[in-house]
């Protein structure tokens, strides 16, 4: 079972990947250092080291689909 707390939605806009809001610092429209080539590699099982440009939060992307990324750490706060 995929832990919901480790997921975060992203958007693909004109070939660029964005978080509409950073899960760590709350910055808006964060351009991710992620390319289509990287997404294909993640979908075949490779992990991708992500460093968010807004706050330098670091994590591995372990899976990705058309709407969400799955990280190796919790991205959602427990409410």
N, CA, C and O atoms as a Tripos MOL2 file, in Angstrom:
@<TRIPOS>MOLECULE
protein
  316   315    79     0     0
PROTEIN
NO_CHARGES

@<TRIPOS>ATOM
      1 N           0.8410   -1.1800    0.0000 N.3       1 UNK1
      2 CA          0.0000    0.0000    0.0000 C.3       1 UNK1
      3 C           0.8910    1.2500    0.0000 C.2       1 UNK1
      4 O           1.8720    1.3270    0.7390 O.2       1 UNK1
      5 N           0.5360    2.2130   -0.8300 N.am      2 UNK2
      6 CA          1.2890    3.4620   -0.9240 C.3       2 UNK2
      7 C           0.8570    4.3940    0.2030 C.2       2 UNK2
      8 O          -0.3310    4.6840    0.3450 O.2       2 UNK2
      9 N           1.8180    4.8690    1.0120 N.am      3 UNK3
     10 CA          1.4520    5.7940    2.0940 C.3       3 UNK3
     11 C           1.1010    7.1810    1.5430 C.2       3 UNK3
     12 O           1.9290    7.8370    0.9120 O.2       3 UNK3
     13 N          -0.1270    7.6100    1.7890 N.am      4 UNK4
     14 CA         -0.6090    8.9070    1.3100 C.3       4 UNK4
     15 C           0.2830   10.0470    1.7950 C.2       4 UNK4
     16 O           0.4690   11.0330    1.0820 O.2       4 UNK4
     17 N           0.8290    9.9230    2.9890 N.am      5 UNK5
     18 CA          1.6630   10.9860    3.5580 C.3       5 UNK5
     19 C           2.9370   11.2270    2.7550 C.2       5 UNK5
     20 O           3.5620   12.2790    2.8950 O.2       5 UNK5
     21 N           3.3300   10.2750    1.9190 N.am      6 UNK6
     22 CA          4.5550   10.3880    1.1320 C.3       6 UNK6
     23 C           4.2980   10.8770   -0.2960 C.2       6 UNK6
     24 O           5.2160   10.8960   -1.1160 O.2       6 UNK6
     25 N           3.0660   11.2690   -0.5960 N.am      7 UNK7
     26 CA          2.7260   11.7250   -1.9450 C.3       7 UNK7
     27 C           2.5340   13.2420   -1.9890 C.2       7 UNK7
     28 O           2.2330   13.8800   -0.9790 O.2       7 UNK7
     29 N           2.7170   13.7980   -3.1870 N.am      8 UNK8
     30 CA          2.4860   15.2260   -3.3930 C.3       8 UNK8
     31 C           2.1100   15.4500   -4.8580 C.2       8 UNK8
     32 O           2.7460   14.8820   -5.7460 O.2       8 UNK8
     33 N           1.0900   16.2680   -5.1250 N.am      9 UNK9
     34 CA          0.6900   16.5110   -6.5160 C.3       9 UNK9
     35 C           1.6590   17.4570   -7.2250 C.2       9 UNK9
     36 O           2.2700   18.3340   -6.6140 O.2       9 UNK9
     37 N           1.7750   17.2460   -8.5230 N.am     10 UNK10
     38 CA          2.5800   18.1400   -9.3550 C.3      10 UNK10
     39 C           1.7970   18.4760  -10.6080 C.2      10 UNK10
     40 O           0.7880   17.8410  -10.9120 O.2      10 UNK10
     41 N           2.2650   19.4670  -11.3240 N.am     11 UNK11
     42 CA          1.6500   19.8760  -12.5880 C.3      11 UNK11
     43 C           2.7190   19.8660  -13.6770 C.2      11 UNK11
     44 O           3.8780   20.1980  -13.4260 O.2      11 UNK11
     45 N           2.3190   19.4860  -14.8790 N.am     12 UNK12
     46 CA          3.1800   19.5640  -16.0550 C.3      12 UNK12
     47 C           2.6410   20.6940  -16.9180 C.2      12 UNK12
     48 O           1.5440   20.6030  -17.4690 O.2      12 UNK12
     49 N           3.4330   21.7660  -17.0290 N.am     13 UNK13
     50 CA          3.0100   22.9540  -17.7720 C.3      13 UNK13
     51 C           4.0730   23.2690  -18.8150 C.2      13 UNK13
     52 O           5.2070   23.6150  -18.4830 O.2      13 UNK13
     53 N           3.6850   23.1410  -20.0920 N.am     14 UNK14
     54 CA          4.5890   23.4480  -21.2180 C.3      14 UNK14
     55 C           5.9320   22.7290  -21.0880 C.2      14 UNK14
     56 O           6.9780   23.3100  -21.3790 O.2      14 UNK14
     57 N           5.9060   21.4810  -20.6580 N.am     15 UNK15
     58 CA          7.1210   20.6770  -20.5750 C.3      15 UNK15
     59 C           7.9020   20.8210  -19.2850 C.2      15 UNK15
     60 O           8.9100   20.1410  -19.0950 O.2      15 UNK15
     61 N           7.4550   21.6970  -18.3920 N.am     16 UNK16
     62 CA          8.1270   21.8870  -17.1050 C.3      16 UNK16
     63 C           7.2620   21.3240  -15.9830 C.2      16 UNK16
     64 O           6.0340   21.3790  -16.0400 O.2      16 UNK16
     65 N           7.9180   20.7870  -14.9740 N.am     17 UNK17
     66 CA          7.2270   20.1960  -13.8290 C.3      17 UNK17
     67 C           7.2380   21.1840  -12.6620 C.2      17 UNK17
     68 O           8.2630   21.7880  -12.3470 O.2      17 UNK17
     69 N           6.0660   21.3320  -12.0260 N.am     18 UNK18
     70 CA          5.8970   22.2940  -10.9390 C.3      18 UNK18
     71 C           5.1670   21.6700   -9.7650 C.2      18 UNK18
     72 O           4.3050   20.8080   -9.9400 O.2      18 UNK18
     73 N           5.5230   22.1160   -8.5600 N.am     19 UNK19
     74 CA          4.6500   21.9600   -7.4040 C.3      19 UNK19
     75 C           3.8970   23.2750   -7.3090 C.2      19 UNK19
     76 O           4.5160   24.3390   -7.3320 O.2      19 UNK19
     77 N           2.5830   23.2270   -7.2030 N.am     20 UNK20
     78 CA          1.8330   24.4700   -7.0350 C.3      20 UNK20
     79 C           2.1360   25.0940   -5.6860 C.2      20 UNK20
     80 O           2.0640   26.3130   -5.5280 O.2      20 UNK20
     81 N           2.4740   24.2600   -4.7140 N.am     21 UNK21
     82 CA          2.9000   24.7290   -3.3960 C.3      21 UNK21
     83 C           3.9540   23.7660   -2.8630 C.2      21 UNK21
     84 O           3.7900   22.5490   -2.9490 O.2      21 UNK21
     85 N           5.0190   24.3040   -2.3200 N.am     22 UNK22
     86 CA          6.0780   23.4690   -1.7520 C.3      22 UNK22
     87 C           5.5670   22.7780   -0.4880 C.2      22 UNK22
     88 O           4.9710   23.4370    0.3640 O.2      22 UNK22
     89 N           5.7820   21.4770   -0.3460 N.am     23 UNK23
     90 CA          5.3230   20.7710    0.8440 C.3      23 UNK23
     91 C           6.1030   21.1520    2.1010 C.2      23 UNK23
     92 O           5.6320   20.9120    3.2130 O.2      23 UNK23
     93 N           7.2720   21.7330    1.9430 N.am     24 UNK24
     94 CA          8.1000   22.0830    3.1050 C.3      24 UNK24
     95 C           7.9530   23.5210    3.5520 C.2      24 UNK24
     96 O           7.7100   23.7880    4.7300 O.2      24 UNK24
     97 N           8.1010   24.4650    2.6070 N.am     25 UNK25
     98 CA          8.1250   25.8770    3.0030 C.3      25 UNK25
     99 C           6.8780   26.6540    2.5840 C.2      25 UNK25
    100 O           6.6640   27.7780    3.0360 O.2      25 UNK25
    101 N           6.0500   26.0500    1.7150 N.am     26 UNK26
    102 CA          4.8200   26.7210    1.2950 C.3      26 UNK26
    103 C           4.9700   27.6740    0.1280 C.2      26 UNK26
    104 O           4.0000   28.3330   -0.2470 O.2      26 UNK26
    105 N           6.1670   27.7710   -0.4660 N.am     27 UNK27
    106 CA          6.3430   28.6400   -1.6350 C.3      27 UNK27
    107 C           5.4120   28.2000   -2.7510 C.2      27 UNK27
    108 O           5.0950   27.0170   -2.8800 O.2      27 UNK27
    109 N           4.9810   29.1540   -3.5530 N.am     28 UNK28
    110 CA          4.0610   28.8630   -4.6480 C.3      28 UNK28
    111 C           4.7990   28.7140   -5.9690 C.2      28 UNK28
    112 O           5.8430   29.3310   -6.1810 O.2      28 UNK28
    113 N           4.2430   27.8830   -6.8620 N.am     29 UNK29
    114 CA          4.7550   27.6640   -8.2160 C.3      29 UNK29
    115 C           6.2500   27.3520   -8.2310 C.2      29 UNK29
    116 O           7.0500   28.1140   -8.7760 O.2      29 UNK29
    117 N           6.6090   26.2370   -7.6340 N.am     30 UNK30
    118 CA          8.0110   25.8330   -7.5430 C.3      30 UNK30
    119 C           8.3740   25.0100   -8.7810 C.2      30 UNK30
    120 O           7.8220   23.9320   -8.9990 O.2      30 UNK30
    121 N           9.2910   25.5170   -9.5790 N.am     31 UNK31
    122 CA          9.7820   24.8090  -10.7510 C.3      31 UNK31
    123 C          10.7100   23.6960  -10.2940 C.2      31 UNK31
    124 O          11.7080   23.9440   -9.6170 O.2      31 UNK31
    125 N          10.3740   22.4730  -10.6670 N.am     32 UNK32
    126 CA         11.1590   21.3240  -10.2230 C.3      32 UNK32
    127 C          12.2990   21.0280  -11.1960 C.2      32 UNK32
    128 O          12.1290   21.1520  -12.4090 O.2      32 UNK32
    129 N          13.4540   20.6400  -10.6720 N.am     33 UNK33
    130 CA         14.5690   20.2610  -11.5460 C.3      33 UNK33
    131 C          14.3660   18.8280  -12.0510 C.2      33 UNK33
    132 O          15.1080   17.9150  -11.6870 O.2      33 UNK33
    133 N          13.3540   18.6540  -12.8900 N.am     34 UNK34
    134 CA         12.9300   17.3420  -13.3580 C.3      34 UNK34
    135 C          12.6170   17.4450  -14.8440 C.2      34 UNK34
    136 O          11.9350   18.3720  -15.2810 O.2      34 UNK34
    137 N          13.1160   16.4960  -15.6090 N.am     35 UNK35
    138 CA         12.8870   16.4710  -17.0570 C.3      35 UNK35
    139 C          12.1350   15.1990  -17.4340 C.2      35 UNK35
    140 O          12.0640   14.2600  -16.6410 O.2      35 UNK35
    141 N          11.5790   15.1670  -18.6310 N.am     36 UNK36
    142 CA         10.8270   13.9980  -19.0890 C.3      36 UNK36
    143 C          11.6850   12.7370  -19.0590 C.2      36 UNK36
    144 O          11.1910   11.6520  -18.7510 O.2      36 UNK36
    145 N          12.9540   12.8800  -19.3750 N.am     37 UNK37
    146 CA         13.8860   11.7440  -19.3270 C.3      37 UNK37
    147 C          13.9350   11.1670  -17.9080 C.2      37 UNK37
    148 O          13.9120    9.9490  -17.7280 O.2      37 UNK37
    149 N          14.0010   12.0450  -16.9080 N.am     38 UNK38
    150 CA         14.0360   11.5990  -15.5150 C.3      38 UNK38
    151 C          12.7570   10.8750  -15.1320 C.2      38 UNK38
    152 O          12.7930    9.8700  -14.4220 O.2      38 UNK38
    153 N          11.6210   11.3900  -15.6050 N.am     39 UNK39
    154 CA         10.3270   10.7710  -15.2990 C.3      39 UNK39
    155 C          10.2740    9.3580  -15.8780 C.2      39 UNK39
    156 O           9.8150    8.4320  -15.2090 O.2      39 UNK39
    157 N          10.7370    9.1880  -17.1090 N.am     40 UNK40
    158 CA         10.7650    7.8510  -17.7120 C.3      40 UNK40
    159 C          11.6420    6.9040  -16.9020 C.2      40 UNK40
    160 O          11.2890    5.7400  -16.7130 O.2      40 UNK40
    161 N          12.7810    7.3930  -16.4240 N.am     41 UNK41
    162 CA         13.6760    6.5580  -15.6100 C.3      41 UNK41
    163 C          13.0120    6.1620  -14.2920 C.2      41 UNK41
    164 O          13.1340    5.0180  -13.8550 O.2      41 UNK41
    165 N          12.3060    7.1100  -13.6560 N.am     42 UNK42
    166 CA         11.6080    6.8270  -12.4000 C.3      42 UNK42
    167 C          10.5330    5.7660  -12.6380 C.2      42 UNK42
    168 O          10.3520    4.8660  -11.8190 O.2      42 UNK42
    169 N           9.8300    5.8730  -13.7460 N.am     43 UNK43
    170 CA          8.7600    4.9280  -14.0540 C.3      43 UNK43
    171 C           9.2870    3.5210  -14.3370 C.2      43 UNK43
    172 O           8.5280    2.5540  -14.2750 O.2      43 UNK43
    173 N          10.5720    3.3980  -14.6450 N.am     44 UNK44
    174 CA         11.1690    2.0750  -14.8470 C.3      44 UNK44
    175 C          11.8460    1.5480  -13.5870 C.2      44 UNK44
    176 O          12.4800    0.4940  -13.6210 O.2      44 UNK44
    177 N          11.7170    2.2750  -12.4710 N.am     45 UNK45
    178 CA         12.2210    1.7720  -11.2020 C.3      45 UNK45
    179 C          13.4170    2.4940  -10.6130 C.2      45 UNK45
    180 O          13.8380    2.1660   -9.5040 O.2      45 UNK45
    181 N          13.9760    3.4600  -11.3120 N.am     46 UNK46
    182 CA         15.1170    4.1970  -10.8010 C.3      46 UNK46
    183 C          14.6470    5.2810   -9.8310 C.2      46 UNK46
    184 O          13.6190    5.9180  -10.0630 O.2      46 UNK46
    185 N          15.3890    5.4930   -8.7530 N.am     47 UNK47
    186 CA         15.0810    6.5890   -7.8300 C.3      47 UNK47
    187 C          15.7370    7.8720   -8.3480 C.2      47 UNK47
    188 O          16.7800    7.8340   -9.0000 O.2      47 UNK47
    189 N          15.1040    9.0050   -8.0450 N.am     48 UNK48
    190 CA         15.6150   10.2950   -8.4970 C.3      48 UNK48
    191 C          15.8000   11.2050   -7.2870 C.2      48 UNK48
    192 O          14.8590   11.4340   -6.5270 O.2      48 UNK48
    193 N          17.0040   11.7200   -7.1110 N.am     49 UNK49
    194 CA         17.3260   12.6120   -6.0020 C.3      49 UNK49
    195 C          16.8050   14.0100   -6.3190 C.2      49 UNK49
    196 O          17.2300   14.6300   -7.2940 O.2      49 UNK49
    197 N          15.8820   14.5030   -5.4930 N.am     50 UNK50
    198 CA         15.2480   15.8070   -5.7040 C.3      50 UNK50
    199 C          15.7070   16.7790   -4.6240 C.2      50 UNK50
    200 O          15.6660   16.4690   -3.4340 O.2      50 UNK50
    201 N          16.1410   17.9480   -5.0520 N.am     51 UNK51
    202 CA         16.4460   19.0460   -4.1450 C.3      51 UNK51
    203 C          15.5590   20.2080   -4.5750 C.2      51 UNK51
    204 O          15.7140   20.7440   -5.6720 O.2      51 UNK51
    205 N          14.6330   20.5910   -3.7070 N.am     52 UNK52
    206 CA         13.7090   21.6760   -4.0520 C.3      52 UNK52
    207 C          14.4580   23.0080   -4.0680 C.2      52 UNK52
    208 O          15.1730   23.3170   -3.1150 O.2      52 UNK52
    209 N          14.3090   23.7950   -5.1190 N.am     53 UNK53
    210 CA         15.0680   25.0410   -5.2440 C.3      53 UNK53
    211 C          14.6540   26.1290   -4.2600 C.2      53 UNK53
    212 O          15.4310   27.0480   -3.9990 O.2      53 UNK53
    213 N          13.4600   26.0430   -3.7140 N.am     54 UNK54
    214 CA         12.9690   27.1040   -2.8320 C.3      54 UNK54
    215 C          13.5250   27.0000   -1.4150 C.2      54 UNK54
    216 O          13.7850   28.0200   -0.7760 O.2      54 UNK54
    217 N          13.7080   25.7810   -0.9200 N.am     55 UNK55
    218 CA         14.1060   25.6270    0.4860 C.3      55 UNK55
    219 C          15.1640   24.5440    0.6940 C.2      55 UNK55
    220 O          15.5280   24.2450    1.8320 O.2      55 UNK55
    221 N          15.6530   23.9620   -0.3820 N.am     56 UNK56
    222 CA         16.6870   22.9260   -0.3530 C.3      56 UNK56
    223 C          16.2730   21.6400    0.3590 C.2      56 UNK56
    224 O          17.1350   20.8750    0.7920 O.2      56 UNK56
    225 N          14.9780   21.3910    0.4870 N.am     57 UNK57
    226 CA         14.5110   20.1140    1.0240 C.3      57 UNK57
    227 C          14.9500   19.0170    0.0610 C.2      57 UNK57
    228 O          14.8580   19.1690   -1.1580 O.2      57 UNK57
    229 N          15.4350   17.8930    0.6360 N.am     58 UNK58
    230 CA         15.9730   16.8070   -0.1760 C.3      58 UNK58
    231 C          15.2110   15.5210    0.0760 C.2      58 UNK58
    232 O          14.8830   15.1950    1.2170 O.2      58 UNK58
    233 N          14.9300   14.7890   -1.0000 N.am     59 UNK59
    234 CA         14.2880   13.4860   -0.8840 C.3      59 UNK59
    235 C          14.4530   12.7300   -2.1890 C.2      59 UNK59
    236 O          14.7950   13.3140   -3.2180 O.2      59 UNK59
    237 N          14.2080   11.4310   -2.1420 N.am     60 UNK60
    238 CA         14.1890   10.6110   -3.3430 C.3      60 UNK60
    239 C          12.7550   10.4950   -3.8500 C.2      60 UNK60
    240 O          11.8320   10.2640   -3.0690 O.2      60 UNK60
    241 N          12.5750   10.6560   -5.1510 N.am     61 UNK61
    242 CA         11.3050   10.3020   -5.7800 C.3      61 UNK61
    243 C          11.4240    8.8200   -6.1280 C.2      61 UNK61
    244 O          12.3090    8.4210   -6.8850 O.2      61 UNK61
    245 N          10.5320    8.0160   -5.5720 N.am     62 UNK62
    246 CA         10.5940    6.5770   -5.8100 C.3      62 UNK62
    247 C           9.6080    6.1180   -6.8750 C.2      62 UNK62
    248 O           9.8330    5.0990   -7.5290 O.2      62 UNK62
    249 N           8.5200    6.8580   -7.0570 N.am     63 UNK63
    250 CA          7.5350    6.5520   -8.1010 C.3      63 UNK63
    251 C           6.8930    7.8610   -8.5480 C.2      63 UNK63
    252 O           6.9010    8.8590   -7.8270 O.2      63 UNK63
    253 N           6.3370    7.8270   -9.7610 N.am     64 UNK64
    254 CA          5.6430    8.9970  -10.2830 C.3      64 UNK64
    255 C           4.5530    8.5160  -11.2360 C.2      64 UNK64
    256 O           4.7490    7.5640  -11.9920 O.2      64 UNK64
    257 N           3.4050    9.1830  -11.1910 N.am     65 UNK65
    258 CA          2.3440    8.8970  -12.1660 C.3      65 UNK65
    259 C           1.9620   10.2130  -12.8360 C.2      65 UNK65
    260 O           2.7490   11.1600  -12.8260 O.2      65 UNK65
    261 N           0.7840   10.2840  -13.4080 N.am     66 UNK66
    262 CA          0.3860   11.4900  -14.1350 C.3      66 UNK66
    263 C           0.0200   12.6660  -13.2370 C.2      66 UNK66
    264 O          -0.0980   13.7940  -13.7160 O.2      66 UNK66
    265 N          -0.1610   12.4170  -11.9420 N.am     67 UNK67
    266 CA         -0.6070   13.4780  -11.0390 C.3      67 UNK67
    267 C           0.2450   13.6570   -9.7810 C.2      67 UNK67
    268 O           0.3560   14.7670   -9.2610 O.2      67 UNK67
    269 N           0.8420   12.5750   -9.2940 N.am     68 UNK68
    270 CA          1.5150   12.6030   -7.9930 C.3      68 UNK68
    271 C           2.9190   12.0240   -8.0750 C.2      68 UNK68
    272 O           3.2210   11.1730   -8.9120 O.2      68 UNK68
    273 N           3.7660   12.5150   -7.1740 N.am     69 UNK69
    274 CA          5.0540   11.8750   -6.9470 C.3      69 UNK69
    275 C           4.9680   11.1270   -5.6200 C.2      69 UNK69
    276 O           4.1880   11.4940   -4.7400 O.2      69 UNK69
    277 N           5.7650   10.0910   -5.4860 N.am     70 UNK70
    278 CA          5.8820    9.3480   -4.2400 C.3      70 UNK70
    279 C           7.3160    9.5070   -3.7720 C.2      70 UNK70
    280 O           8.2520    9.1800   -4.5020 O.2      70 UNK70
    281 N           7.4920   10.0090   -2.5590 N.am     71 UNK71
    282 CA          8.8200   10.2640   -2.0020 C.3      71 UNK71
    283 C           9.1780    9.2330   -0.9480 C.2      71 UNK71
    284 O           8.3250    8.4800   -0.4780 O.2      71 UNK71
    285 N          10.4440    9.2090   -0.5880 N.am     72 UNK72
    286 CA         10.9040    8.2850    0.4500 C.3      72 UNK72
    287 C          10.7040    8.8480    1.8540 C.2      72 UNK72
    288 O          10.9760    8.1640    2.8410 O.2      72 UNK72
    289 N          10.2330   10.0820    1.9500 N.am     73 UNK73
    290 CA          9.9480   10.7200    3.2440 C.3      73 UNK73
    291 C           8.5250   11.2550    3.2220 C.2      73 UNK73
    292 O           7.9770   11.4690    2.1400 O.2      73 UNK73
    293 N           7.9070   11.4790    4.3770 N.am     74 UNK74
    294 CA          6.5700   12.0870    4.3910 C.3      74 UNK74
    295 C           6.6370   13.5390    3.8840 C.2      74 UNK74
    296 O           7.4680   14.3270    4.3340 O.2      74 UNK74
    297 N           5.7650   13.8670    2.9600 N.am     75 UNK75
    298 CA          5.6720   15.2300    2.4470 C.3      75 UNK75
    299 C           4.4580   15.9620    3.0210 C.2      75 UNK75
    300 O           4.4000   17.1910    2.9990 O.2      75 UNK75
    301 N           3.5050   15.2090    3.5280 N.am     76 UNK76
    302 CA          2.2860   15.8080    4.1090 C.3      76 UNK76
    303 C           2.3910   15.8020    5.6220 C.2      76 UNK76
    304 O           2.8520   14.8410    6.2380 O.2      76 UNK76
    305 N           1.9550   16.8910    6.1870 N.am     77 UNK77
    306 CA          1.9460   17.0140    7.6530 C.3      77 UNK77
    307 C           0.7420   16.2620    8.2130 C.2      77 UNK77
    308 O          -0.3250   16.2510    7.5990 O.2      77 UNK77
    309 N           0.9050   15.6470    9.3510 N.am     78 UNK78
    310 CA         -0.2230   14.9810   10.0140 C.3      78 UNK78
    311 C          -1.1200   16.0410   10.6340 C.2      78 UNK78
    312 O          -0.6670   16.8830   11.4090 O.2      78 UNK78
    313 N          -2.3910   15.9870   10.2840 N.am     79 UNK79
    314 CA         -3.3570   16.9640   10.8280 C.3      79 UNK79
    315 C          -4.0730   16.3900   12.0030 C.2      79 UNK79
    316 O          -4.9220   17.0560   12.5950 O.2      79 UNK79
@<TRIPOS>BOND
     1     1     2 1
     2     2     3 1
     3     3     4 2
     4     3     5 am
     5     5     6 1
     6     6     7 1
     7     7     8 2
     8     7     9 am
     9     9    10 1
    10    10    11 1
    11    11    12 2
    12    11    13 am
    13    13    14 1
    14    14    15 1
    15    15    16 2
    16    15    17 am
    17    17    18 1
    18    18    19 1
    19    19    20 2
    20    19    21 am
    21    21    22 1
    22    22    23 1
    23    23    24 2
    24    23    25 am
    25    25    26 1
    26    26    27 1
    27    27    28 2
    28    27    29 am
    29    29    30 1
    30    30    31 1
    31    31    32 2
    32    31    33 am
    33    33    34 1
    34    34    35 1
    35    35    36 2
    36    35    37 am
    37    37    38 1
    38    38    39 1
    39    39    40 2
    40    39    41 am
    41    41    42 1
    42    42    43 1
    43    43    44 2
    44    43    45 am
    45    45    46 1
    46    46    47 1
    47    47    48 2
    48    47    49 am
    49    49    50 1
    50    50    51 1
    51    51    52 2
    52    51    53 am
    53    53    54 1
    54    54    55 1
    55    55    56 2
    56    55    57 am
    57    57    58 1
    58    58    59 1
    59    59    60 2
    60    59    61 am
    61    61    62 1
    62    62    63 1
    63    63    64 2
    64    63    65 am
    65    65    66 1
    66    66    67 1
    67    67    68 2
    68    67    69 am
    69    69    70 1
    70    70    71 1
    71    71    72 2
    72    71    73 am
    73    73    74 1
    74    74    75 1
    75    75    76 2
    76    75    77 am
    77    77    78 1
    78    78    79 1
    79    79    80 2
    80    79    81 am
    81    81    82 1
    82    82    83 1
    83    83    84 2
    84    83    85 am
    85    85    86 1
    86    86    87 1
    87    87    88 2
    88    87    89 am
    89    89    90 1
    90    90    91 1
    91    91    92 2
    92    91    93 am
    93    93    94 1
    94    94    95 1
    95    95    96 2
    96    95    97 am
    97    97    98 1
    98    98    99 1
    99    99   100 2
   100    99   101 am
   101   101   102 1
   102   102   103 1
   103   103   104 2
   104   103   105 am
   105   105   106 1
   106   106   107 1
   107   107   108 2
   108   107   109 am
   109   109   110 1
   110   110   111 1
   111   111   112 2
   112   111   113 am
   113   113   114 1
   114   114   115 1
   115   115   116 2
   116   115   117 am
   117   117   118 1
   118   118   119 1
   119   119   120 2
   120   119   121 am
   121   121   122 1
   122   122   123 1
   123   123   124 2
   124   123   125 am
   125   125   126 1
   126   126   127 1
   127   127   128 2
   128   127   129 am
   129   129   130 1
   130   130   131 1
   131   131   132 2
   132   131   133 am
   133   133   134 1
   134   134   135 1
   135   135   136 2
   136   135   137 am
   137   137   138 1
   138   138   139 1
   139   139   140 2
   140   139   141 am
   141   141   142 1
   142   142   143 1
   143   143   144 2
   144   143   145 am
   145   145   146 1
   146   146   147 1
   147   147   148 2
   148   147   149 am
   149   149   150 1
   150   150   151 1
   151   151   152 2
   152   151   153 am
   153   153   154 1
   154   154   155 1
   155   155   156 2
   156   155   157 am
   157   157   158 1
   158   158   159 1
   159   159   160 2
   160   159   161 am
   161   161   162 1
   162   162   163 1
   163   163   164 2
   164   163   165 am
   165   165   166 1
   166   166   167 1
   167   167   168 2
   168   167   169 am
   169   169   170 1
   170   170   171 1
   171   171   172 2
   172   171   173 am
   173   173   174 1
   174   174   175 1
   175   175   176 2
   176   175   177 am
   177   177   178 1
   178   178   179 1
   179   179   180 2
   180   179   181 am
   181   181   182 1
   182   182   183 1
   183   183   184 2
   184   183   185 am
   185   185   186 1
   186   186   187 1
   187   187   188 2
   188   187   189 am
   189   189   190 1
   190   190   191 1
   191   191   192 2
   192   191   193 am
   193   193   194 1
   194   194   195 1
   195   195   196 2
   196   195   197 am
   197   197   198 1
   198   198   199 1
   199   199   200 2
   200   199   201 am
   201   201   202 1
   202   202   203 1
   203   203   204 2
   204   203   205 am
   205   205   206 1
   206   206   207 1
   207   207   208 2
   208   207   209 am
   209   209   210 1
   210   210   211 1
   211   211   212 2
   212   211   213 am
   213   213   214 1
   214   214   215 1
   215   215   216 2
   216   215   217 am
   217   217   218 1
   218   218   219 1
   219   219   220 2
   220   219   221 am
   221   221   222 1
   222   222   223 1
   223   223   224 2
   224   223   225 am
   225   225   226 1
   226   226   227 1
   227   227   228 2
   228   227   229 am
   229   229   230 1
   230   230   231 1
   231   231   232 2
   232   231   233 am
   233   233   234 1
   234   234   235 1
   235   235   236 2
   236   235   237 am
   237   237   238 1
   238   238   239 1
   239   239   240 2
   240   239   241 am
   241   241   242 1
   242   242   243 1
   243   243   244 2
   244   243   245 am
   245   245   246 1
   246   246   247 1
   247   247   248 2
   248   247   249 am
   249   249   250 1
   250   250   251 1
   251   251   252 2
   252   251   253 am
   253   253   254 1
   254   254   255 1
   255   255   256 2
   256   255   257 am
   257   257   258 1
   258   258   259 1
   259   259   260 2
   260   259   261 am
   261   261   262 1
   262   262   263 1
   263   263   264 2
   264   263   265 am
   265   265   266 1
   266   266   267 1
   267   267   268 2
   268   267   269 am
   269   269   270 1
   270   270   271 1
   271   271   272 2
   272   271   273 am
   273   273   274 1
   274   274   275 1
   275   275   276 2
   276   275   277 am
   277   277   278 1
   278   278   279 1
   279   279   280 2
   280   279   281 am
   281   281   282 1
   282   282   283 1
   283   283   284 2
   284   283   285 am
   285   285   286 1
   286   286   287 1
   287   287   288 2
   288   287   289 am
   289   289   290 1
   290   290   291 1
   291   291   292 2
   292   291   293 am
   293   293   294 1
   294   294   295 1
   295   295   296 2
   296   295   297 am
   297   297   298 1
   298   298   299 1
   299   299   300 2
   300   299   301 am
   301   301   302 1
   302   302   303 1
   303   303   304 2
   304   303   305 am
   305   305   306 1
   306   306   307 1
   307   307   308 2
   308   307   309 am
   309   309   310 1
   310   310   311 1
   311   311   312 2
   312   311   313 am
   313   313   314 1
   314   314   315 1
   315   315   316 2
@<TRIPOS>SUBSTRUCTURE
     1 UNK1         2 RESIDUE 1 A UNK
     2 UNK2         6 RESIDUE 1 A UNK
     3 UNK3        10 RESIDUE 1 A UNK
     4 UNK4        14 RESIDUE 1 A UNK
     5 UNK5        18 RESIDUE 1 A UNK
     6 UNK6        22 RESIDUE 1 A UNK
     7 UNK7        26 RESIDUE 1 A UNK
     8 UNK8        30 RESIDUE 1 A UNK
     9 UNK9        34 RESIDUE 1 A UNK
    10 UNK10       38 RESIDUE 1 A UNK
    11 UNK11       42 RESIDUE 1 A UNK
    12 UNK12       46 RESIDUE 1 A UNK
    13 UNK13       50 RESIDUE 1 A UNK
    14 UNK14       54 RESIDUE 1 A UNK
    15 UNK15       58 RESIDUE 1 A UNK
    16 UNK16       62 RESIDUE 1 A UNK
    17 UNK17       66 RESIDUE 1 A UNK
    18 UNK18       70 RESIDUE 1 A UNK
    19 UNK19       74 RESIDUE 1 A UNK
    20 UNK20       78 RESIDUE 1 A UNK
    21 UNK21       82 RESIDUE 1 A UNK
    22 UNK22       86 RESIDUE 1 A UNK
    23 UNK23       90 RESIDUE 1 A UNK
    24 UNK24       94 RESIDUE 1 A UNK
    25 UNK25       98 RESIDUE 1 A UNK
    26 UNK26      102 RESIDUE 1 A UNK
    27 UNK27      106 RESIDUE 1 A UNK
    28 UNK28      110 RESIDUE 1 A UNK
    29 UNK29      114 RESIDUE 1 A UNK
    30 UNK30      118 RESIDUE 1 A UNK
    31 UNK31      122 RESIDUE 1 A UNK
    32 UNK32      126 RESIDUE 1 A UNK
    33 UNK33      130 RESIDUE 1 A UNK
    34 UNK34      134 RESIDUE 1 A UNK
    35 UNK35      138 RESIDUE 1 A UNK
    36 UNK36      142 RESIDUE 1 A UNK
    37 UNK37      146 RESIDUE 1 A UNK
    38 UNK38      150 RESIDUE 1 A UNK
    39 UNK39      154 RESIDUE 1 A UNK
    40 UNK40      158 RESIDUE 1 A UNK
    41 UNK41      162 RESIDUE 1 A UNK
    42 UNK42      166 RESIDUE 1 A UNK
    43 UNK43      170 RESIDUE 1 A UNK
    44 UNK44      174 RESIDUE 1 A UNK
    45 UNK45      178 RESIDUE 1 A UNK
    46 UNK46      182 RESIDUE 1 A UNK
    47 UNK47      186 RESIDUE 1 A UNK
    48 UNK48      190 RESIDUE 1 A UNK
    49 UNK49      194 RESIDUE 1 A UNK
    50 UNK50      198 RESIDUE 1 A UNK
    51 UNK51      202 RESIDUE 1 A UNK
    52 UNK52      206 RESIDUE 1 A UNK
    53 UNK53      210 RESIDUE 1 A UNK
    54 UNK54      214 RESIDUE 1 A UNK
    55 UNK55      218 RESIDUE 1 A UNK
    56 UNK56      222 RESIDUE 1 A UNK
    57 UNK57      226 RESIDUE 1 A UNK
    58 UNK58      230 RESIDUE 1 A UNK
    59 UNK59      234 RESIDUE 1 A UNK
    60 UNK60      238 RESIDUE 1 A UNK
    61 UNK61      242 RESIDUE 1 A UNK
    62 UNK62      246 RESIDUE 1 A UNK
    63 UNK63      250 RESIDUE 1 A UNK
    64 UNK64      254 RESIDUE 1 A UNK
    65 UNK65      258 RESIDUE 1 A UNK
    66 UNK66      262 RESIDUE 1 A UNK
    67 UNK67      266 RESIDUE 1 A UNK
    68 UNK68      270 RESIDUE 1 A UNK
    69 UNK69      274 RESIDUE 1 A UNK
    70 UNK70      278 RESIDUE 1 A UNK
    71 UNK71      282 RESIDUE 1 A UNK
    72 UNK72      286 RESIDUE 1 A UNK
    73 UNK73      290 RESIDUE 1 A UNK
    74 UNK74      294 RESIDUE 1 A UNK
    75 UNK75      298 RESIDUE 1 A UNK
    76 UNK76      302 RESIDUE 1 A UNK
    77 UNK77      306 RESIDUE 1 A UNK
    78 UNK78      310 RESIDUE 1 A UNK
    79 UNK79      314 RESIDUE 1 A UNK
